[in-house]
Amino acid sequence: MISFAKILDSSCVATRVEARDKEAALIAAVDLLAKGGKVPDRLKLMGDIHARERLASTGIGEGVAVPHALCDSLTETLLAVVHLAKPVPFDALDGQPVDLLFIMAGPRGGTMDHLKLLSKLAKLLHDGSFRQAARQATDGKALAQLLYDKD
């Protein structure tokens, strides 16, 4: 199984992020991935995330979204986590606004790893106590540690 410690750098986790809407939240999340230096083409990744969102919202409910994409310019699977200062409308399945984004991106040929990570996240994000702890994390390092502890 994919290890959070392997794909999530604590510098790619942020809390109390300001975003006025879904687009600003997605940009903040992609920017976190790009900040890690492993995204050679930020605009291409943003386009791939948008293409996936057009298929169906990645807002899975309970205030959580898992934007994701496979991208030609990536060579490894990456994860970033954003806790927004205030929830934003996200066209989520349950109609509720989103304040937790777990954005993942991987190489186009990495479909199996992508699906394994989606599955691992889905199981974790189904746990209400985990979501509550994530929302209470005081900073990015504390939020990243919650994920590392689940490896």
QUIJO-V359690 format. One record per pair of residues at least 24 apart in sequence whose C-alpha atoms are under 7 Angstrom apart, sorted by the first residue. I is the first residue (numbers start at 1). J is the second residue. Records with the same first field share a line. If there is no record, write none. Layout:
# QUIJO-V359690
I = J, J
This chain:
# QUIJO-V359690
1 = 116
2 = 117
3 = 151
4 = 147, 148, 151
5 = 148
7 = 77, 78, 79
8 = 78, 79, 80
10 = 140, 141, 144
11 = 36
12 = 36, 80, 81
13 = 80, 81, 82, 140, 144
14 = 81, 82, 83, 139, 140
15 = 82, 83, 84, 139, 140
16 = 83, 84, 85
17 = 82, 83, 84, 85
18 = 84, 85
19 = 84
20 = 88
21 = 88, 89
22 = 88, 89, 90
29 = 80, 81, 82, 103
32 = 80
33 = 80
39 = 74
40 = 73
41 = 73
45 = 71
57 = 91, 92
58 = 92
59 = 90, 91, 92, 93
60 = 92, 93
61 = 92, 93, 94, 96
62 = 96
63 = 96, 97, 98, 99, 100
64 = 98, 99, 100, 101
65 = 98, 100, 101, 102
66 = 101, 102, 103
67 = 102, 103, 104
68 = 103, 104, 105
69 = 104, 105, 106
70 = 105, 106, 107, 108
71 = 105, 106, 107, 108
72 = 107, 108
73 = 107
74 = 106, 107
75 = 107
76 = 106, 107
77 = 105, 106, 107
78 = 104, 105, 106
79 = 103, 104, 105
80 = 104
83 = 135
